[in-house]
Amino acid sequence: METQTKKDIGKNAKLYDLHDGQQRLATLCLLLAALRDYFHRAGVVEEARIAQNMIYPPMRRREDVARVELNGTKDNLFRSILSNKMDSVNTLSPTERKALPIDQQLLLNAYDYFTYRLDELKDHGRVIEFFDNLKDDVFLLVGVTSDTKMARNIVMGQGKGKNMEPVDELKGIVCFNSIDDETEQDNLLQEWNQLCNDQSRDRISNACMLLAQLEMPQRRLRKHGEIDFFEDYMTLYCRGGLDGRHFYEKELKPTVSLLERLEGDSFSFSEDAGQVKVLPSATFLYAATKIQTAKDVALPLVFLIGEYTKASELEVRKSMINYLAELEKLALWMMLAKPKPKDRRQRCLEAIKYVQDRSAQRSNPFMLQNEEIDVIKQRLRTGEYGKGA
């Protein structure tokens, strides 16, 4: 949990932003609501009152506040369930329920499931015994940390983070940390979730990390350090008055679309076929990024194709195509020569710098040296290029 306070809710009481565990706490509140409503239907008034107080602690001379609130518009439905104001929900037809956003459907489905299972017991005594065990023998360990990075380290220390896909935390950084307006946060969150449905989650994560590495080339991306790396990038990105919405529309979506075309073997340079001597193969270059010894080629590949797709001038497009043709040779050398990770990354970053500032007096990093060409010839002749290549 994060110590940043959103609002005061009473003496010595604060409302905290939750870093990890929303699903557990929300599910527990839905279970308590289902128990409360079961006891109301069964006429067990005292147990119903206790369950309600566990959801909404009694407040003296203040409006009751639920123990858990959700971000965005889904909190309206969540609050309706917790406060037992379900009239508007119960009148929804099956078609109208299916039209609700998926996160709201999940809330309703969880509450309905608990209600069904409690009614299925058909024994007030068993339900009361279950409720007694829940309130007397179930405990929650909550950690209130000084900042989000420390909270993330705690999660990693439990072993969870080592196998987690970073895309959900990347989503939080873009949709919440980088946007102030809560309505806009929720709108962008829904769009992000839809993008995840339309694209692969890995593709979105890869796009985020490529963009961050292109902007911070001197920073080393460490293993399991993707979230901190991207968080620093977004902090830098938003300093100029930009926000998460701008990043999503202008940076992320175009890059995800580009990766989709590369993965789907649908990117070509056929419209400029008559303008250059050699057309590079985007398929080959993308395949090279999947080989460990040439994976850093992804950085100049995305940069060059991005510049190519944005360019309206023929000369700029021709220039980018020629660079990509040279990048093919560089990728082949990396696949076969297997340079050290530090050296191959530096070579790729220098290639990007070379394109960005041709006025600077520096050697062409795309150009292979004679000894590098000899290595390619030798490895191809002897077959010493390994299974990956």
C-alpha positions as CSV (number, residue, x, y, z in Angstrom):
1,M,0.0,0.0,0.0
2,E,1.1,3.5,-0.6
3,T,1.2,6.1,2.1
4,Q,-0.1,8.9,-0.1
5,T,-3.3,10.1,1.6
6,K,-6.3,10.8,-0.6
7,K,-8.7,12.1,2.1
8,D,-9.3,12.1,5.8
9,I,-12.1,9.9,7.0
10,G,-12.0,10.5,10.7
11,K,-9.6,11.0,13.6
12,N,-6.4,9.0,13.1
13,A,-7.9,7.3,10.0
14,K,-6.7,7.7,6.5
15,L,-7.6,6.3,3.1
16,Y,-4.6,4.8,1.3
17,D,-4.0,3.9,-2.3
18,L,-3.7,0.1,-2.7
19,H,-0.6,-1.1,-4.5
20,D,-1.3,-4.9,-4.5
21,G,-4.3,-7.0,-3.3
22,Q,-7.3,-5.1,-4.7
23,Q,-8.9,-8.3,-6.0
24,R,-8.6,-10.0,-2.6
25,L,-10.0,-7.1,-0.6
26,A,-12.8,-6.4,-3.1
27,T,-13.8,-10.2,-3.2
28,L,-13.8,-10.3,0.6
29,C,-16.2,-7.2,0.7
30,L,-18.5,-8.9,-1.8
31,L,-18.6,-12.0,0.3
32,L,-19.5,-10.0,3.4
33,A,-22.2,-8.2,1.4
34,A,-23.6,-11.6,0.3
35,L,-23.6,-12.8,3.9
36,R,-25.3,-9.7,5.1
37,D,-28.1,-10.0,2.5
38,Y,-28.5,-13.7,3.3
39,F,-29.0,-12.9,7.0
40,H,-31.5,-10.2,6.1
41,R,-33.5,-12.7,4.0
42,A,-33.3,-15.2,6.8
43,G,-34.3,-12.7,9.5
44,V,-31.0,-13.1,11.4
45,V,-30.9,-9.4,12.2
46,E,-27.9,-9.4,14.6
47,E,-25.6,-11.2,12.2
48,A,-26.7,-8.9,9.3
49,R,-25.8,-5.9,11.4
50,I,-22.3,-7.3,12.2
51,A,-21.6,-8.1,8.6
52,Q,-22.7,-4.5,7.6
53,N,-20.4,-3.0,10.2
54,M,-17.5,-5.0,8.8
55,I,-18.1,-3.4,5.4
56,Y,-19.0,0.1,6.7
57,P,-17.5,0.7,10.2
58,P,-19.9,2.9,12.3
59,M,-18.7,6.5,12.3
60,R,-19.6,9.0,15.0
61,R,-21.1,12.2,13.6
62,R,-19.6,11.4,10.1
63,E,-21.0,9.8,7.0
64,D,-20.1,6.1,6.9
65,V,-17.2,5.2,4.6
66,A,-16.6,1.7,3.2
67,R,-13.4,0.0,4.0
68,V,-12.6,-0.5,0.3
69,E,-13.3,1.8,-2.6
70,L,-12.5,1.2,-6.3
71,N,-11.1,3.7,-8.8
72,G,-13.3,5.0,-11.6
73,T,-16.9,4.4,-12.5
74,K,-16.9,0.7,-11.4
75,D,-16.9,2.1,-7.8
76,N,-20.6,3.1,-8.3
77,L,-21.7,-0.5,-8.8
78,F,-19.3,-1.7,-6.1
79,R,-20.8,0.8,-3.6
80,S,-24.3,-0.1,-4.6
81,I,-23.6,-3.8,-3.7
82,L,-21.9,-2.9,-0.4
83,S,-24.6,-0.5,0.7
84,N,-27.4,-2.9,-0.4
85,K,-28.9,-0.4,-2.9
86,M,-29.3,-2.9,-5.7
87,D,-32.7,-1.8,-7.1
88,S,-31.2,-0.3,-10.3
89,V,-29.0,-3.4,-10.7
90,N,-31.7,-6.0,-10.1
91,T,-33.9,-4.4,-12.9
92,L,-31.2,-4.9,-15.5
93,S,-32.0,-7.5,-18.2
94,P,-29.5,-10.2,-19.1
95,T,-28.7,-8.2,-22.3
96,E,-28.1,-5.0,-20.4
97,R,-25.9,-6.8,-17.9
98,K,-23.8,-8.2,-20.8
99,A,-23.4,-4.7,-22.1
100,L,-21.8,-3.5,-18.9
101,P,-18.0,-3.1,-18.9
102,I,-16.2,-6.3,-18.2
103,D,-14.9,-5.2,-14.8
104,Q,-18.5,-4.4,-13.6
105,Q,-19.7,-7.8,-14.9
106,L,-17.0,-9.5,-12.9
107,L,-18.2,-7.7,-9.7
108,L,-21.8,-8.7,-10.3
109,N,-20.8,-12.3,-11.2
110,A,-18.8,-12.6,-8.0
111,Y,-21.6,-11.3,-5.8
112,D,-24.2,-13.5,-7.6
113,Y,-21.9,-16.6,-7.1
114,F,-21.6,-16.0,-3.3
115,T,-25.3,-15.5,-3.0
116,Y,-26.0,-18.7,-4.9
117,R,-23.6,-20.8,-2.8
118,L,-25.0,-19.4,0.5
119,D,-28.6,-20.1,-0.5
120,E,-27.5,-23.6,-1.7
121,L,-26.4,-24.4,1.9
122,K,-30.1,-24.2,3.1
123,D,-28.9,-24.2,6.7
124,H,-28.8,-21.0,8.8
125,G,-26.6,-22.7,11.4
126,R,-23.9,-23.7,8.8
127,V,-23.9,-20.1,7.4
128,I,-23.6,-18.6,10.9
129,E,-20.8,-21.0,11.7
130,F,-18.9,-20.1,8.5
131,F,-19.4,-16.4,9.3
132,D,-18.1,-16.8,12.9
133,N,-15.0,-18.5,11.5
134,L,-14.5,-15.8,8.9
135,K,-14.7,-12.9,11.4
136,D,-12.8,-14.7,14.3
137,D,-10.1,-16.7,12.5
138,V,-9.3,-14.8,9.3
139,F,-6.7,-12.1,9.4
140,L,-5.1,-9.8,6.9
141,L,-1.5,-8.7,7.0
142,V,-1.2,-5.2,5.5
143,G,2.0,-3.4,4.8
144,V,2.1,0.4,4.6
145,T,5.3,1.4,2.9
146,S,6.9,4.8,2.3
147,D,6.7,4.6,-1.5
148,T,5.6,2.5,-4.4
149,K,9.0,1.2,-5.2
150,M,9.4,-0.3,-1.7
151,A,5.9,-1.9,-2.0
152,R,7.0,-3.4,-5.3
153,N,10.2,-4.8,-3.8
154,I,8.1,-6.5,-1.0
155,V,5.9,-8.1,-3.7
156,M,9.0,-9.3,-5.5
157,G,10.5,-10.6,-2.3
158,Q,7.5,-12.8,-1.8
159,G,8.3,-14.4,-5.2
160,K,5.2,-13.1,-6.9
161,G,6.9,-10.4,-9.0
162,K,9.4,-12.8,-10.5
163,N,6.8,-14.5,-12.6
164,M,4.4,-11.5,-13.1
165,E,3.8,-10.0,-16.5
166,P,4.8,-6.3,-16.2
167,V,2.0,-5.1,-18.4
168,D,-0.5,-4.6,-15.6
169,E,2.0,-2.4,-13.6
170,L,2.9,-0.6,-16.8
171,K,-0.9,0.1,-17.2
172,G,-1.0,1.5,-13.7
173,I,1.9,3.9,-14.4
174,V,0.3,5.2,-17.6
175,C,-3.4,5.2,-16.6
176,F,-3.1,6.4,-13.0
177,N,0.3,7.8,-12.1
178,S,0.5,9.9,-15.2
179,I,-3.1,11.3,-15.2
180,D,-4.7,13.4,-12.6
181,D,-8.4,13.3,-13.6
182,E,-10.1,10.2,-12.3
183,T,-12.7,10.1,-15.1
184,E,-9.9,10.2,-17.7
185,Q,-8.0,7.6,-15.7
186,D,-11.0,5.2,-15.9
187,N,-11.5,5.9,-19.6
188,L,-7.9,5.2,-20.5
189,L,-7.9,2.1,-18.3
190,Q,-10.8,0.7,-20.4
191,E,-9.0,1.5,-23.6
192,W,-5.8,-0.1,-22.4
193,N,-7.8,-3.3,-21.4
194,Q,-9.4,-3.3,-24.8
195,L,-5.9,-2.9,-26.4
196,C,-4.8,-5.9,-24.4
197,N,-7.7,-7.9,-25.8
198,D,-6.9,-6.9,-29.3
199,Q,-3.2,-7.3,-29.1
200,S,-0.9,-9.6,-27.1
201,R,0.1,-8.5,-23.6
202,D,3.7,-9.2,-24.5
203,R,3.5,-7.0,-27.5
204,I,2.3,-4.1,-25.4
205,S,5.0,-4.7,-22.8
206,N,7.7,-4.8,-25.5
207,A,6.4,-1.6,-27.0
208,C,6.6,0.2,-23.7
209,M,10.1,-1.0,-23.0
210,L,11.4,-0.2,-26.5
211,L,10.1,3.3,-26.2
212,A,11.7,3.7,-22.8
213,Q,15.1,2.4,-24.0
214,L,15.0,4.7,-27.0
215,E,14.5,7.7,-24.8
216,M,17.0,6.7,-22.1
217,P,19.8,4.9,-24.1
218,Q,22.4,5.3,-21.4
219,R,20.4,3.6,-18.7
220,R,20.9,-0.1,-18.4
221,L,17.7,-2.2,-18.2
222,R,18.3,-4.7,-15.5
223,K,16.6,-8.1,-15.1
224,H,13.3,-7.7,-13.2
225,G,13.8,-3.9,-13.3
226,E,11.4,-3.2,-16.1
227,I,8.8,-1.4,-13.9
228,D,11.3,1.0,-12.3
229,F,12.9,1.7,-15.6
230,F,9.6,2.5,-17.3
231,E,8.4,4.5,-14.3
232,D,11.5,6.7,-14.6
233,Y,10.8,7.1,-18.4
234,M,7.2,8.2,-17.8
235,T,8.4,10.7,-15.2
236,L,10.8,12.1,-17.8
237,Y,8.1,12.0,-20.5
238,C,5.5,14.0,-18.5
239,R,7.9,16.7,-17.4
240,G,7.1,18.7,-20.6
241,G,3.4,18.9,-19.8
242,L,2.5,15.6,-21.5
243,D,0.5,12.9,-19.7
244,G,-0.4,9.2,-19.9
245,R,-3.2,9.9,-22.5
246,H,-0.7,11.6,-24.9
247,F,1.8,8.7,-24.4
248,Y,-0.9,6.1,-25.1
249,E,-2.2,7.8,-28.3
250,K,1.0,9.2,-29.8
251,E,3.7,6.7,-28.7
252,L,2.2,3.3,-27.5
253,K,-0.5,2.6,-30.0
254,P,1.6,3.4,-33.1
255,T,4.5,1.3,-31.7
256,V,2.2,-1.7,-30.9
257,S,0.7,-1.4,-34.4
258,L,4.2,-1.5,-35.9
259,L,5.2,-4.6,-33.8
260,E,2.0,-6.3,-34.9
261,R,2.8,-5.7,-38.6
262,L,6.4,-6.9,-38.1
263,E,5.2,-10.1,-36.2
264,G,2.5,-10.7,-38.8
265,D,5.0,-10.4,-41.7
266,S,2.9,-7.7,-43.2
267,F,5.4,-4.9,-43.3
268,S,7.1,-4.2,-46.6
269,F,8.8,-1.4,-48.6
270,S,7.1,-2.2,-51.9
271,E,5.8,1.3,-52.5
272,D,9.4,2.6,-52.7
273,A,10.7,-0.5,-54.6
274,G,11.8,1.5,-57.6
275,Q,13.6,4.1,-55.6
276,V,16.4,2.1,-54.0
277,K,18.8,-0.7,-55.2
278,V,18.2,-3.1,-52.3
279,L,14.9,-3.6,-50.3
280,P,15.5,-4.8,-46.8
281,S,13.5,-7.6,-45.3
282,A,11.5,-6.5,-42.2
283,T,10.7,-10.2,-41.6
284,F,14.4,-11.1,-41.4
285,L,15.2,-8.1,-39.1
286,Y,12.3,-8.9,-36.7
287,A,13.3,-12.6,-36.6
288,A,16.9,-11.5,-35.7
289,T,15.6,-9.6,-32.6
290,K,14.3,-13.0,-31.3
291,I,17.9,-14.4,-31.2
292,Q,19.7,-13.7,-28.0
293,T,22.9,-12.4,-29.6
294,A,21.1,-9.9,-31.8
295,K,18.1,-8.9,-29.7
296,D,19.4,-5.3,-29.4
297,V,18.7,-4.8,-33.1
298,A,15.1,-4.2,-32.0
299,L,16.1,-0.6,-30.9
300,P,17.4,0.7,-34.3
301,L,14.8,-1.4,-36.1
302,V,11.8,0.2,-34.3
303,F,13.5,3.6,-34.6
304,L,14.2,3.4,-38.3
305,I,10.8,2.0,-39.3
306,G,9.2,4.5,-37.1
307,E,11.0,7.3,-39.0
308,Y,10.2,5.7,-42.3
309,T,6.4,5.5,-41.6
310,K,6.3,9.1,-40.4
311,A,8.2,10.5,-43.3
312,S,6.4,12.2,-46.1
313,E,9.5,13.1,-48.1
314,L,10.8,10.5,-50.5
315,E,14.4,11.2,-49.8
316,V,13.9,10.6,-46.1
317,R,12.1,7.3,-46.8
318,K,14.9,6.2,-49.1
319,S,17.5,7.1,-46.5
320,M,15.7,5.0,-43.9
321,I,15.4,2.0,-46.3
322,N,19.1,2.2,-47.0
323,Y,19.9,2.2,-43.2
324,L,17.6,-0.8,-42.7
325,A,19.5,-2.7,-45.5
326,E,22.7,-1.9,-43.7
327,L,21.1,-3.0,-40.4
328,E,20.5,-6.5,-42.0
329,K,24.2,-7.0,-42.3
330,L,24.8,-5.7,-38.8
331,A,22.2,-8.1,-37.5
332,L,23.7,-11.0,-39.4
333,W,27.1,-10.2,-37.9
334,M,25.7,-10.2,-34.4
335,M,23.9,-13.5,-34.9
336,L,27.1,-15.2,-36.1
337,A,29.9,-13.4,-34.2
338,K,28.0,-13.3,-30.9
339,P,29.6,-10.1,-29.5
340,K,29.4,-9.2,-25.8
341,P,26.0,-7.8,-24.7
342,K,27.6,-4.5,-23.8
343,D,29.3,-4.2,-27.2
344,R,26.2,-5.1,-29.3
345,R,24.0,-2.7,-27.3
346,Q,26.5,0.1,-27.7
347,R,26.7,-0.6,-31.5
348,C,23.0,-0.4,-31.9
349,L,22.7,2.9,-29.8
350,E,25.5,4.4,-31.9
351,A,23.6,3.5,-35.1
352,I,20.6,5.4,-33.8
353,K,22.8,8.4,-32.9
354,Y,24.4,8.3,-36.4
355,V,21.0,8.6,-38.0
356,Q,19.8,11.3,-35.7
357,D,22.8,13.6,-36.2
358,R,24.6,13.1,-39.5
359,S,26.4,16.4,-39.0
360,A,28.6,14.9,-36.2
361,Q,32.0,13.6,-37.3
362,R,31.7,9.9,-36.3
363,S,32.3,6.6,-38.1
364,N,29.3,4.8,-39.6
365,P,28.4,2.0,-37.1
366,F,26.2,0.3,-39.7
367,M,29.3,-0.4,-41.8
368,L,31.0,-3.7,-41.1
369,Q,34.8,-3.8,-40.8
370,N,36.8,-6.3,-42.9
371,E,37.5,-8.5,-40.0
372,E,33.7,-8.6,-39.1
373,I,32.9,-9.6,-42.7
374,D,35.5,-12.3,-42.5
375,V,33.9,-13.7,-39.4
376,I,30.5,-13.9,-41.2
377,K,32.1,-15.7,-44.1
378,Q,34.0,-18.2,-41.8
379,R,30.9,-19.0,-39.7
380,L,28.7,-19.5,-42.7
381,R,31.4,-21.7,-44.4
382,T,32.1,-23.9,-41.3
383,G,28.5,-23.8,-39.9
384,E,29.8,-22.4,-36.6
385,Y,26.8,-20.2,-35.9
386,G,24.8,-22.2,-33.4
387,K,21.2,-23.4,-33.2
388,G,19.8,-20.0,-32.5
389,A,21.1,-18.3,-35.6
